[in-house]
């Protein structure tokens, strides 16, 4: 098993999301959905938006 709870890429992404949510310097509209991606993730972002 390559993934374990609280570790690996999902945990890193969750940590980044939590940091962004807890940072009061940014004005984030919680009523909106934000989708971003790099490389293949960018392609998936475009597909999601279509």
ModelCIF file with pLDDT and N, C-alpha, C, O atoms, coordinates in Angstrom:
data_MODEL
#
_entry.id   MODEL 
#
_entity.id                         1 
_entity.type                       polymer 
_entity.pdbx_number_of_molecules   1 
#
_entity_poly.entity_id                      1 
_entity_poly.type                           'polypeptide(L)' 
_entity_poly.nstd_linkage                   no 
_entity_poly.nstd_monomer                   no 
_entity_poly.pdbx_seq_one_letter_code       
;(UNK)(UNK)(UNK)(UNK)(UNK)(UNK)(UNK)(UNK)(UNK)(UNK)(UNK)(UNK)(UNK)(UNK)(UNK)(UNK)
(UNK)(UNK)(UNK)(UNK)(UNK)(UNK)(UNK)(UNK)(UNK)(UNK)(UNK)(UNK)(UNK)(UNK)(UNK)(UNK)
(UNK)(UNK)(UNK)(UNK)(UNK)(UNK)(UNK)(UNK)(UNK)(UNK)(UNK)(UNK)(UNK)(UNK)(UNK)(UNK)
(UNK)(UNK)
;
_entity_poly.pdbx_seq_one_letter_code_can   XXXXXXXXXXXXXXXXXXXXXXXXXXXXXXXXXXXXXXXXXXXXXXXXXX 
_entity_poly.pdbx_strand_id                 A 
#
loop_
_entity_poly_seq.entity_id 
_entity_poly_seq.num 
_entity_poly_seq.mon_id 
_entity_poly_seq.hetero 
1 1  UNK n 
1 2  UNK n 
1 3  UNK n 
1 4  UNK n 
1 5  UNK n 
1 6  UNK n 
1 7  UNK n 
1 8  UNK n 
1 9  UNK n 
1 10 UNK n 
1 11 UNK n 
1 12 UNK n 
1 13 UNK n 
1 14 UNK n 
1 15 UNK n 
1 16 UNK n 
1 17 UNK n 
1 18 UNK n 
1 19 UNK n 
1 20 UNK n 
1 21 UNK n 
1 22 UNK n 
1 23 UNK n 
1 24 UNK n 
1 25 UNK n 
1 26 UNK n 
1 27 UNK n 
1 28 UNK n 
1 29 UNK n 
1 30 UNK n 
1 31 UNK n 
1 32 UNK n 
1 33 UNK n 
1 34 UNK n 
1 35 UNK n 
1 36 UNK n 
1 37 UNK n 
1 38 UNK n 
1 39 UNK n 
1 40 UNK n 
1 41 UNK n 
1 42 UNK n 
1 43 UNK n 
1 44 UNK n 
1 45 UNK n 
1 46 UNK n 
1 47 UNK n 
1 48 UNK n 
1 49 UNK n 
1 50 UNK n 
#
_struct_asym.id          A 
_struct_asym.entity_id   1 
#
loop_
_ma_qa_metric.id 
_ma_qa_metric.mode 
_ma_qa_metric.name 
_ma_qa_metric.software_group_id 
_ma_qa_metric.type 
1 global pLDDT . pLDDT 
2 local  pLDDT . pLDDT 
#
_ma_qa_metric_global.metric_id      1 
_ma_qa_metric_global.metric_value   80.80 
_ma_qa_metric_global.model_id       1 
_ma_qa_metric_global.ordinal_id     1 
#
loop_
_ma_qa_metric_local.label_asym_id 
_ma_qa_metric_local.label_comp_id 
_ma_qa_metric_local.label_seq_id 
_ma_qa_metric_local.metric_id 
_ma_qa_metric_local.metric_value 
_ma_qa_metric_local.model_id 
_ma_qa_metric_local.ordinal_id 
A UNK 1  2 54.00 1 1  
A UNK 2  2 62.00 1 2  
A UNK 3  2 63.00 1 3  
A UNK 4  2 72.00 1 4  
A UNK 5  2 75.00 1 5  
A UNK 6  2 76.00 1 6  
A UNK 7  2 77.00 1 7  
A UNK 8  2 79.00 1 8  
A UNK 9  2 78.00 1 9  
A UNK 10 2 77.00 1 10 
A UNK 11 2 83.00 1 11 
A UNK 12 2 84.00 1 12 
A UNK 13 2 82.00 1 13 
A UNK 14 2 85.00 1 14 
A UNK 15 2 87.00 1 15 
A UNK 16 2 85.00 1 16 
A UNK 17 2 83.00 1 17 
A UNK 18 2 87.00 1 18 
A UNK 19 2 88.00 1 19 
A UNK 20 2 82.00 1 20 
A UNK 21 2 81.00 1 21 
A UNK 22 2 84.00 1 22 
A UNK 23 2 81.00 1 23 
A UNK 24 2 76.00 1 24 
A UNK 25 2 83.00 1 25 
A UNK 26 2 78.00 1 26 
A UNK 27 2 81.00 1 27 
A UNK 28 2 80.00 1 28 
A UNK 29 2 83.00 1 29 
A UNK 30 2 80.00 1 30 
A UNK 31 2 90.00 1 31 
A UNK 32 2 88.00 1 32 
A UNK 33 2 80.00 1 33 
A UNK 34 2 82.00 1 34 
A UNK 35 2 81.00 1 35 
A UNK 36 2 79.00 1 36 
A UNK 37 2 81.00 1 37 
A UNK 38 2 82.00 1 38 
A UNK 39 2 85.00 1 39 
A UNK 40 2 86.00 1 40 
A UNK 41 2 83.00 1 41 
A UNK 42 2 85.00 1 42 
A UNK 43 2 88.00 1 43 
A UNK 44 2 85.00 1 44 
A UNK 45 2 84.00 1 45 
A UNK 46 2 86.00 1 46 
A UNK 47 2 86.00 1 47 
A UNK 48 2 81.00 1 48 
A UNK 49 2 81.00 1 49 
A UNK 50 2 81.00 1 50 
#
loop_
_atom_site.group_PDB 
_atom_site.id 
_atom_site.type_symbol 
_atom_site.label_atom_id 
_atom_site.label_alt_id 
_atom_site.label_comp_id 
_atom_site.label_asym_id 
_atom_site.label_entity_id 
_atom_site.label_seq_id 
_atom_site.pdbx_PDB_ins_code 
_atom_site.Cartn_x 
_atom_site.Cartn_y 
_atom_site.Cartn_z 
_atom_site.occupancy 
_atom_site.B_iso_or_equiv 
_atom_site.pdbx_formal_charge 
_atom_site.auth_seq_id 
_atom_site.auth_comp_id 
_atom_site.auth_asym_id 
_atom_site.auth_atom_id 
_atom_site.pdbx_PDB_model_num 
ATOM 1   N N  . UNK A 1 1  ? 0.851   -1.182 0.000   1.00 54.00 ? 1  UNK A N  1 
ATOM 2   C CA . UNK A 1 1  ? 0.000   0.000  0.000   1.00 54.00 ? 1  UNK A CA 1 
ATOM 3   C C  . UNK A 1 1  ? 0.893   1.240  0.000   1.00 54.00 ? 1  UNK A C  1 
ATOM 4   O O  . UNK A 1 1  ? 1.741   1.402  0.877   1.00 54.00 ? 1  UNK A O  1 
ATOM 5   N N  . UNK A 1 2  ? 0.696   2.110  -0.987  1.00 62.00 ? 2  UNK A N  1 
ATOM 6   C CA . UNK A 1 2  ? 1.531   3.296  -1.118  1.00 62.00 ? 2  UNK A CA 1 
ATOM 7   C C  . UNK A 1 2  ? 1.032   4.481  -0.299  1.00 62.00 ? 2  UNK A C  1 
ATOM 8   O O  . UNK A 1 2  ? 1.816   5.367  0.041   1.00 62.00 ? 2  UNK A O  1 
ATOM 9   N N  . UNK A 1 3  ? -0.234  4.510  0.016   1.00 63.00 ? 3  UNK A N  1 
ATOM 10  C CA . UNK A 1 3  ? -0.807  5.641  0.729   1.00 63.00 ? 3  UNK A CA 1 
ATOM 11  C C  . UNK A 1 3  ? -1.207  5.239  2.140   1.00 63.00 ? 3  UNK A C  1 
ATOM 12  O O  . UNK A 1 3  ? -1.653  4.116  2.374   1.00 63.00 ? 3  UNK A O  1 
ATOM 13  N N  . UNK A 1 4  ? -1.046  6.147  3.058   1.00 72.00 ? 4  UNK A N  1 
ATOM 14  C CA . UNK A 1 4  ? -1.475  5.937  4.437   1.00 72.00 ? 4  UNK A CA 1 
ATOM 15  C C  . UNK A 1 4  ? -2.125  7.222  4.930   1.00 72.00 ? 4  UNK A C  1 
ATOM 16  O O  . UNK A 1 4  ? -1.766  8.318  4.500   1.00 72.00 ? 4  UNK A O  1 
ATOM 17  N N  . UNK A 1 5  ? -3.064  7.077  5.819   1.00 75.00 ? 5  UNK A N  1 
ATOM 18  C CA . UNK A 1 5  ? -3.777  8.236  6.349   1.00 75.00 ? 5  UNK A CA 1 
ATOM 19  C C  . UNK A 1 5  ? -2.789  9.233  6.957   1.00 75.00 ? 5  UNK A C  1 
ATOM 20  O O  . UNK A 1 5  ? -1.923  8.873  7.753   1.00 75.00 ? 5  UNK A O  1 
ATOM 21  N N  . UNK A 1 6  ? -2.945  10.482 6.562   1.00 76.00 ? 6  UNK A N  1 
ATOM 22  C CA . UNK A 1 6  ? -2.112  11.545 7.114   1.00 76.00 ? 6  UNK A CA 1 
ATOM 23  C C  . UNK A 1 6  ? -0.727  11.662 6.500   1.00 76.00 ? 6  UNK A C  1 
ATOM 24  O O  . UNK A 1 6  ? 0.124   12.367 7.043   1.00 76.00 ? 6  UNK A O  1 
ATOM 25  N N  . UNK A 1 7  ? -0.477  10.984 5.373   1.00 77.00 ? 7  UNK A N  1 
ATOM 26  C CA . UNK A 1 7  ? 0.833   11.089 4.746   1.00 77.00 ? 7  UNK A CA 1 
ATOM 27  C C  . UNK A 1 7  ? 0.682   11.060 3.233   1.00 77.00 ? 7  UNK A C  1 
ATOM 28  O O  . UNK A 1 7  ? -0.408  10.824 2.710   1.00 77.00 ? 7  UNK A O  1 
ATOM 29  N N  . UNK A 1 8  ? 1.780   11.301 2.540   1.00 79.00 ? 8  UNK A N  1 
ATOM 30  C CA . UNK A 1 8  ? 1.755   11.272 1.086   1.00 79.00 ? 8  UNK A CA 1 
ATOM 31  C C  . UNK A 1 8  ? 1.182   12.542 0.485   1.00 79.00 ? 8  UNK A C  1 
ATOM 32  O O  . UNK A 1 8  ? 0.952   13.529 1.184   1.00 79.00 ? 8  UNK A O  1 
ATOM 33  N N  . UNK A 1 9  ? 0.956   12.501 -0.830  1.00 78.00 ? 9  UNK A N  1 
ATOM 34  C CA . UNK A 1 9  ? 0.477   13.681 -1.554  1.00 78.00 ? 9  UNK A CA 1 
ATOM 35  C C  . UNK A 1 9  ? -0.867  14.204 -1.042  1.00 78.00 ? 9  UNK A C  1 
ATOM 36  O O  . UNK A 1 9  ? -1.019  15.421 -0.932  1.00 78.00 ? 9  UNK A O  1 
ATOM 37  N N  . UNK A 1 10 ? -1.855  13.353 -0.720  1.00 77.00 ? 10 UNK A N  1 
ATOM 38  C CA . UNK A 1 10 ? -3.117  13.895 -0.212  1.00 77.00 ? 10 UNK A CA 1 
ATOM 39  C C  . UNK A 1 10 ? -2.932  14.724 1.055   1.00 77.00 ? 10 UNK A C  1 
ATOM 40  O O  . UNK A 1 10 ? -3.591  15.749 1.226   1.00 77.00 ? 10 UNK A O  1 
ATOM 41  N N  . UNK A 1 11 ? -2.051  14.293 1.933   1.00 83.00 ? 11 UNK A N  1 
ATOM 42  C CA . UNK A 1 11 ? -1.808  15.045 3.168   1.00 83.00 ? 11 UNK A CA 1 
ATOM 43  C C  . UNK A 1 11 ? -1.124  16.380 2.871   1.00 83.00 ? 11 UNK A C  1 
ATOM 44  O O  . UNK A 1 11 ? -1.409  17.386 3.519   1.00 83.00 ? 11 UNK A O  1 
ATOM 45  N N  . UNK A 1 12 ? -0.229  16.383 1.899   1.00 84.00 ? 12 UNK A N  1 
ATOM 46  C CA . UNK A 1 12 ? 0.437   17.636 1.516   1.00 84.00 ? 12 UNK A CA 1 
ATOM 47  C C  . UNK A 1 12 ? -0.578  18.620 0.960   1.00 84.00 ? 12 UNK A C  1 
ATOM 48  O O  . UNK A 1 12 ? -0.571  19.797 1.322   1.00 84.00 ? 12 UNK A O  1 
ATOM 49  N N  . UNK A 1 13 ? -1.450  18.141 0.081   1.00 82.00 ? 13 UNK A N  1 
ATOM 50  C CA . UNK A 1 13 ? -2.475  19.004 -0.510  1.00 82.00 ? 13 UNK A CA 1 
ATOM 51  C C  . UNK A 1 13 ? -3.430  19.509 0.565   1.00 82.00 ? 13 UNK A C  1 
ATOM 52  O O  . UNK A 1 13 ? -3.799  20.683 0.564   1.00 82.00 ? 13 UNK A O  1 
ATOM 53  N N  . UNK A 1 14 ? -3.831  18.634 1.480   1.00 85.00 ? 14 UNK A N  1 
ATOM 54  C CA . UNK A 1 14 ? -4.725  19.044 2.573   1.00 85.00 ? 14 UNK A CA 1 
ATOM 55  C C  . UNK A 1 14 ? -4.047  20.103 3.438   1.00 85.00 ? 14 UNK A C  1 
ATOM 56  O O  . UNK A 1 14 ? -4.701  21.046 3.883   1.00 85.00 ? 14 UNK A O  1 
ATOM 57  N N  . UNK A 1 15 ? -2.749  19.958 3.680   1.00 87.00 ? 15 UNK A N  1 
ATOM 58  C CA . UNK A 1 15 ? -2.013  20.943 4.467   1.00 87.00 ? 15 UNK A CA 1 
ATOM 59  C C  . UNK A 1 15 ? -1.963  22.294 3.784   1.00 87.00 ? 15 UNK A C  1 
ATOM 60  O O  . UNK A 1 15 ? -2.112  23.328 4.435   1.00 87.00 ? 15 UNK A O  1 
ATOM 61  N N  . UNK A 1 16 ? -1.757  22.293 2.483   1.00 85.00 ? 16 UNK A N  1 
ATOM 62  C CA . UNK A 1 16 ? -1.748  23.549 1.724   1.00 85.00 ? 16 UNK A CA 1 
ATOM 63  C C  . UNK A 1 16 ? -3.121  24.200 1.780   1.00 85.00 ? 16 UNK A C  1 
ATOM 64  O O  . UNK A 1 16 ? -3.232  25.403 2.017   1.00 85.00 ? 16 UNK A O  1 
ATOM 65  N N  . UNK A 1 17 ? -4.173  23.407 1.562   1.00 83.00 ? 17 UNK A N  1 
ATOM 66  C CA . UNK A 1 17 ? -5.541  23.947 1.605   1.00 83.00 ? 17 UNK A CA 1 
ATOM 67  C C  . UNK A 1 17 ? -5.850  24.531 2.974   1.00 83.00 ? 17 UNK A C  1 
ATOM 68  O O  . UNK A 1 17 ? -6.466  25.593 3.070   1.00 83.00 ? 17 UNK A O  1 
ATOM 69  N N  . UNK A 1 18 ? -5.432  23.853 4.032   1.00 87.00 ? 18 UNK A N  1 
ATOM 70  C CA . UNK A 1 18 ? -5.689  24.338 5.384   1.00 87.00 ? 18 UNK A CA 1 
ATOM 71  C C  . UNK A 1 18 ? -4.940  25.640 5.649   1.00 87.00 ? 18 UNK A C  1 
ATOM 72  O O  . UNK A 1 18 ? -5.475  26.547 6.285   1.00 87.00 ? 18 UNK A O  1 
ATOM 73  N N  . UNK A 1 19 ? -3.719  25.732 5.167   1.00 88.00 ? 19 UNK A N  1 
ATOM 74  C CA . UNK A 1 19 ? -2.935  26.961 5.328   1.00 88.00 ? 19 UNK A CA 1 
ATOM 75  C C  . UNK A 1 19 ? -3.613  28.128 4.619   1.00 88.00 ? 19 UNK A C  1 
ATOM 76  O O  . UNK A 1 19 ? -3.692  29.228 5.166   1.00 88.00 ? 19 UNK A O  1 
ATOM 77  N N  . UNK A 1 20 ? -4.098  27.894 3.411   1.00 82.00 ? 20 UNK A N  1 
ATOM 78  C CA . UNK A 1 20 ? -4.776  28.939 2.649   1.00 82.00 ? 20 UNK A CA 1 
ATOM 79  C C  . UNK A 1 20 ? -6.057  29.372 3.361   1.00 82.00 ? 20 UNK A C  1 
ATOM 80  O O  . UNK A 1 20 ? -6.337  30.567 3.464   1.00 82.00 ? 20 UNK A O  1 
ATOM 81  N N  . UNK A 1 21 ? -6.828  28.410 3.849   1.00 81.00 ? 21 UNK A N  1 
ATOM 82  C CA . UNK A 1 21 ? -8.083  28.728 4.528   1.00 81.00 ? 21 UNK A CA 1 
ATOM 83  C C  . UNK A 1 21 ? -7.852  29.503 5.820   1.00 81.00 ? 21 UNK A C  1 
ATOM 84  O O  . UNK A 1 21 ? -8.654  30.366 6.177   1.00 81.00 ? 21 UNK A O  1 
ATOM 85  N N  . UNK A 1 22 ? -6.773  29.204 6.515   1.00 84.00 ? 22 UNK A N  1 
ATOM 86  C CA . UNK A 1 22 ? -6.501  29.839 7.811   1.00 84.00 ? 22 UNK A CA 1 
ATOM 87  C C  . UNK A 1 22 ? -5.781  31.173 7.691   1.00 84.00 ? 22 UNK A C  1 
ATOM 88  O O  . UNK A 1 22 ? -5.626  31.877 8.689   1.00 84.00 ? 22 UNK A O  1 
ATOM 89  N N  . UNK A 1 23 ? -5.338  31.534 6.494   1.00 81.00 ? 23 UNK A N  1 
ATOM 90  C CA . UNK A 1 23 ? -4.613  32.784 6.293   1.00 81.00 ? 23 UNK A CA 1 
ATOM 91  C C  . UNK A 1 23 ? -5.621  33.915 6.109   1.00 81.00 ? 23 UNK A C  1 
ATOM 92  O O  . UNK A 1 23 ? -6.316  33.967 5.093   1.00 81.00 ? 23 UNK A O  1 
ATOM 93  N N  . UNK A 1 24 ? -5.705  34.811 7.073   1.00 76.00 ? 24 UNK A N  1 
ATOM 94  C CA . UNK A 1 24 ? -6.680  35.902 7.012   1.00 76.00 ? 24 UNK A CA 1 
ATOM 95  C C  . UNK A 1 24 ? -6.230  37.043 6.105   1.00 76.00 ? 24 UNK A C  1 
ATOM 96  O O  . UNK A 1 24 ? -6.988  37.989 5.890   1.00 76.00 ? 24 UNK A O  1 
ATOM 97  N N  . UNK A 1 25 ? -5.009  36.972 5.567   1.00 83.00 ? 25 UNK A N  1 
ATOM 98  C CA . UNK A 1 25 ? -4.525  38.025 4.680   1.00 83.00 ? 25 UNK A CA 1 
ATOM 99  C C  . UNK A 1 25 ? -5.207  37.961 3.318   1.00 83.00 ? 25 UNK A C  1 
ATOM 100 O O  . UNK A 1 25 ? -5.242  38.953 2.589   1.00 83.00 ? 25 UNK A O  1 
ATOM 101 N N  . UNK A 1 26 ? -5.750  36.791 2.975   1.00 78.00 ? 26 UNK A N  1 
ATOM 102 C CA . UNK A 1 26 ? -6.407  36.614 1.690   1.00 78.00 ? 26 UNK A CA 1 
ATOM 103 C C  . UNK A 1 26 ? -7.916  36.674 1.858   1.00 78.00 ? 26 UNK A C  1 
ATOM 104 O O  . UNK A 1 26 ? -8.463  36.149 2.827   1.00 78.00 ? 26 UNK A O  1 
ATOM 105 N N  . UNK A 1 27 ? -8.582  37.316 0.910   1.00 81.00 ? 27 UNK A N  1 
ATOM 106 C CA . UNK A 1 27 ? -10.034 37.412 0.931   1.00 81.00 ? 27 UNK A CA 1 
ATOM 107 C C  . UNK A 1 27 ? -10.596 36.323 0.012   1.00 81.00 ? 27 UNK A C  1 
ATOM 108 O O  . UNK A 1 27 ? -10.709 36.533 -1.196  1.00 81.00 ? 27 UNK A O  1 
ATOM 109 N N  . UNK A 1 28 ? -10.945 35.180 0.568   1.00 80.00 ? 28 UNK A N  1 
ATOM 110 C CA . UNK A 1 28 ? -11.417 34.042 -0.210  1.00 80.00 ? 28 UNK A CA 1 
ATOM 111 C C  . UNK A 1 28 ? -12.922 33.901 -0.036  1.00 80.00 ? 28 UNK A C  1 
ATOM 112 O O  . UNK A 1 28 ? -13.419 33.784 1.085   1.00 80.00 ? 28 UNK A O  1 
ATOM 113 N N  . UNK A 1 29 ? -13.640 33.913 -1.147  1.00 83.00 ? 29 UNK A N  1 
ATOM 114 C CA . UNK A 1 29 ? -15.088 33.747 -1.135  1.00 83.00 ? 29 UNK A CA 1 
ATOM 115 C C  . UNK A 1 29 ? -15.408 32.256 -0.999  1.00 83.00 ? 29 UNK A C  1 
ATOM 116 O O  . UNK A 1 29 ? -15.216 31.490 -1.943  1.00 83.00 ? 29 UNK A O  1 
ATOM 117 N N  . UNK A 1 30 ? -15.892 31.850 0.169   1.00 80.00 ? 30 UNK A N  1 
ATOM 118 C CA . UNK A 1 30 ? -16.169 30.440 0.438   1.00 80.00 ? 30 UNK A CA 1 
ATOM 119 C C  . UNK A 1 30 ? -17.399 29.920 -0.300  1.00 80.00 ? 30 UNK A C  1 
ATOM 120 O O  . UNK A 1 30 ? -17.669 28.719 -0.280  1.00 80.00 ? 30 UNK A O  1 
ATOM 121 N N  . UNK A 1 31 ? -18.146 30.811 -0.951  1.00 90.00 ? 31 UNK A N  1 
ATOM 122 C CA . UNK A 1 31 ? -19.319 30.397 -1.716  1.00 90.00 ? 31 UNK A CA 1 
ATOM 123 C C  . UNK A 1 31 ? -18.949 29.977 -3.133  1.00 90.00 ? 31 UNK A C  1 
ATOM 124 O O  . UNK A 1 31 ? -19.800 29.491 -3.877  1.00 90.00 ? 31 UNK A O  1 
ATOM 125 N N  . UNK A 1 32 ? -17.688 30.161 -3.509  1.00 88.00 ? 32 UNK A N  1 
ATOM 126 C CA . UNK A 1 32 ? -17.219 29.798 -4.842  1.00 88.00 ? 32 UNK A CA 1 
ATOM 127 C C  . UNK A 1 32 ? -16.399 28.517 -4.785  1.00 88.00 ? 32 UNK A C  1 
ATOM 128 O O  . UNK A 1 32 ? -15.887 28.130 -3.734  1.00 88.00 ? 32 UNK A O  1 
ATOM 129 N N  . UNK A 1 33 ? -16.289 27.874 -5.933  1.00 80.00 ? 33 UNK A N  1 
ATOM 130 C CA . UNK A 1 33 ? -15.436 26.705 -6.064  1.00 80.00 ? 33 UNK A CA 1 
ATOM 131 C C  . UNK A 1 33 ? -14.233 27.086 -6.898  1.00 80.00 ? 33 UNK A C  1 
ATOM 132 O O  . UNK A 1 33 ? -14.377 27.640 -7.988  1.00 80.00 ? 33 UNK A O  1 
ATOM 133 N N  . UNK A 1 34 ? -13.055 26.795 -6.396  1.00 82.00 ? 34 UNK A N  1 
ATOM 134 C CA . UNK A 1 34 ? -11.812 27.119 -7.086  1.00 82.00 ? 34 UNK A CA 1 
ATOM 135 C C  . UNK A 1 34 ? -11.149 25.815 -7.524  1.00 82.00 ? 34 UNK A C  1 
ATOM 136 O O  . UNK A 1 34 ? -11.030 24.878 -6.735  1.00 82.00 ? 34 UNK A O  1 
ATOM 137 N N  . UNK A 1 35 ? -10.727 25.761 -8.764  1.00 81.00 ? 35 UNK A N  1 
ATOM 138 C CA . UNK A 1 35 ? -10.043 24.584 -9.290  1.00 81.00 ? 35 UNK A CA 1 
ATOM 139 C C  . UNK A 1 35 ? -8.754  25.049 -9.953  1.00 81.00 ? 35 UNK A C  1 
ATOM 140 O O  . UNK A 1 35 ? -8.767  25.935 -10.808 1.00 81.00 ? 35 UNK A O  1 
ATOM 141 N N  . UNK A 1 36 ? -7.646  24.446 -9.552  1.00 79.00 ? 36 UNK A N  1 
ATOM 142 C CA . UNK A 1 36 ? -6.360  24.786 -10.155 1.00 79.00 ? 36 UNK A CA 1 
ATOM 143 C C  . UNK A 1 36 ? -5.610  23.498 -10.462 1.00 79.00 ? 36 UNK A C  1 
ATOM 144 O O  . UNK A 1 36 ? -5.951  22.430 -9.953  1.00 79.00 ? 36 UNK A O  1 
ATOM 145 N N  . UNK A 1 37 ? -4.599  23.609 -11.288 1.00 81.00 ? 37 UNK A N  1 
ATOM 146 C CA . UNK A 1 37 ? -3.794  22.438 -11.577 1.00 81.00 ? 37 UNK A CA 1 
ATOM 147 C C  . UNK A 1 37 ? -2.534  22.813 -12.337 1.00 81.00 ? 37 UNK A C  1 
ATOM 148 O O  . UNK A 1 37 ? -2.464  23.852 -12.994 1.00 81.00 ? 37 UNK A O  1 
ATOM 149 N N  . UNK A 1 38 ? -1.563  21.961 -12.234 1.00 82.00 ? 38 UNK A N  1 
ATOM 150 C CA . UNK A 1 38 ? -0.318  22.113 -12.973 1.00 82.00 ? 38 UNK A CA 1 
ATOM 151 C C  . UNK A 1 38 ? -0.133  20.888 -13.843 1.00 82.00 ? 38 UNK A C  1 
ATOM 152 O O  . UNK A 1 38 ? -0.467  19.776 -13.432 1.00 82.00 ? 38 UNK A O  1 
ATOM 153 N N  . UNK A 1 39 ? 0.388   21.075 -15.021 1.00 85.00 ? 39 UNK A N  1 
ATOM 154 C CA . UNK A 1 39 ? 0.676   19.973 -15.940 1.00 85.00 ? 39 UNK A CA 1 
ATOM 155 C C  . UNK A 1 39 ? -0.617  19.214 -16.254 1.00 85.00 ? 39 UNK A C  1 
ATOM 156 O O  . UNK A 1 39 ? -1.562  19.801 -16.780 1.00 85.00 ? 39 UNK A O  1 
ATOM 157 N N  . UNK A 1 40 ? -0.667  17.946 -15.944 1.00 86.00 ? 40 UNK A N  1 
ATOM 158 C CA . UNK A 1 40 ? -1.878  17.163 -16.219 1.00 86.00 ? 40 UNK A CA 1 
ATOM 159 C C  . UNK A 1 40 ? -3.063  17.689 -15.399 1.00 86.00 ? 40 UNK A C  1 
ATOM 160 O O  . UNK A 1 40 ? -4.209  17.636 -15.845 1.00 86.00 ? 40 UNK A O  1 
ATOM 161 N N  . UNK A 1 41 ? -2.777  18.187 -14.221 1.00 83.00 ? 41 UNK A N  1 
ATOM 162 C CA . UNK A 1 41 ? -3.835  18.782 -13.400 1.00 83.00 ? 41 UNK A CA 1 
ATOM 163 C C  . UNK A 1 41 ? -4.461  19.995 -14.060 1.00 83.00 ? 41 UNK A C  1 
ATOM 164 O O  . UNK A 1 41 ? -5.655  20.245 -13.896 1.00 83.00 ? 41 UNK A O  1 
ATOM 165 N N  . UNK A 1 42 ? -3.668  20.750 -14.805 1.00 85.00 ? 42 UNK A N  1 
ATOM 166 C CA . UNK A 1 42 ? -4.206  21.885 -15.552 1.00 85.00 ? 42 UNK A CA 1 
ATOM 167 C C  . UNK A 1 42 ? -5.160  21.420 -16.637 1.00 85.00 ? 42 UNK A C  1 
ATOM 168 O O  . UNK A 1 42 ? -6.199  22.033 -16.877 1.00 85.00 ? 42 UNK A O  1 
ATOM 169 N N  . UNK A 1 43 ? -4.790  20.324 -17.289 1.00 88.00 ? 43 UNK A N  1 
ATOM 170 C CA . UNK A 1 43 ? -5.691  19.758 -18.304 1.00 88.00 ? 43 UNK A CA 1 
ATOM 171 C C  . UNK A 1 43 ? -6.999  19.305 -17.660 1.00 88.00 ? 43 UNK A C  1 
ATOM 172 O O  . UNK A 1 43 ? -8.071  19.525 -18.223 1.00 88.00 ? 43 UNK A O  1 
ATOM 173 N N  . UNK A 1 44 ? -6.925  18.683 -16.502 1.00 85.00 ? 44 UNK A N  1 
ATOM 174 C CA . UNK A 1 44 ? -8.132  18.244 -15.804 1.00 85.00 ? 44 UNK A CA 1 
ATOM 175 C C  . UNK A 1 44 ? -8.959  19.456 -15.355 1.00 85.00 ? 44 UNK A C  1 
ATOM 176 O O  . UNK A 1 44 ? -10.188 19.397 -15.360 1.00 85.00 ? 44 UNK A O  1 
ATOM 177 N N  . UNK A 1 45 ? -8.302  20.544 -14.971 1.00 84.00 ? 45 UNK A N  1 
ATOM 178 C CA . UNK A 1 45 ? -9.015  21.758 -14.606 1.00 84.00 ? 45 UNK A CA 1 
ATOM 179 C C  . UNK A 1 45 ? -9.837  22.269 -15.776 1.00 84.00 ? 45 UNK A C  1 
ATOM 180 O O  . UNK A 1 45 ? -10.998 22.640 -15.606 1.00 84.00 ? 45 UNK A O  1 
ATOM 181 N N  . UNK A 1 46 ? -9.246  22.290 -16.959 1.00 86.00 ? 46 UNK A N  1 
ATOM 182 C CA . UNK A 1 46 ? -9.961  22.718 -18.156 1.00 86.00 ? 46 UNK A CA 1 
ATOM 183 C C  . UNK A 1 46 ? -11.155 21.795 -18.421 1.00 86.00 ? 46 UNK A C  1 
ATOM 184 O O  . UNK A 1 46 ? -12.246 22.270 -18.738 1.00 86.00 ? 46 UNK A O  1 
ATOM 185 N N  . UNK A 1 47 ? -10.956 20.503 -18.296 1.00 86.00 ? 47 UNK A N  1 
ATOM 186 C CA . UNK A 1 47 ? -12.050 19.540 -18.514 1.00 86.00 ? 47 UNK A CA 1 
ATOM 187 C C  . UNK A 1 47 ? -13.167 19.766 -17.504 1.00 86.00 ? 47 UNK A C  1 
ATOM 188 O O  . UNK A 1 47 ? -14.345 19.718 -17.859 1.00 86.00 ? 47 UNK A O  1 
ATOM 189 N N  . UNK A 1 48 ? -12.806 20.012 -16.246 1.00 81.00 ? 48 UNK A N  1 
ATOM 190 C CA . UNK A 1 48 ? -13.821 20.268 -15.207 1.00 81.00 ? 48 UNK A CA 1 
ATOM 191 C C  . UNK A 1 48 ? -14.635 21.520 -15.524 1.00 81.00 ? 48 UNK A C  1 
ATOM 192 O O  . UNK A 1 48 ? -15.845 21.560 -15.303 1.00 81.00 ? 48 UNK A O  1 
ATOM 193 N N  . UNK A 1 49 ? -13.958 22.534 -16.040 1.00 81.00 ? 49 UNK A N  1 
ATOM 194 C CA . UNK A 1 49 ? -14.647 23.782 -16.324 1.00 81.00 ? 49 UNK A CA 1 
ATOM 195 C C  . UNK A 1 49 ? -15.527 23.702 -17.569 1.00 81.00 ? 49 UNK A C  1 
ATOM 196 O O  . UNK A 1 49 ? -16.464 24.488 -17.716 1.00 81.00 ? 49 UNK A O  1 
ATOM 197 N N  . UNK A 1 50 ? -15.237 22.765 -18.462 1.00 81.00 ? 50 UNK A N  1 
ATOM 198 C CA . UNK A 1 50 ? -16.054 22.615 -19.664 1.00 81.00 ? 50 UNK A CA 1 
ATOM 199 C C  . UNK A 1 50 ? -17.327 21.906 -19.294 1.00 81.00 ? 50 UNK A C  1 
ATOM 200 O O  . UNK A 1 50 ? -18.174 21.670 -20.156 1.00 81.00 ? 50 UNK A O  1 
#
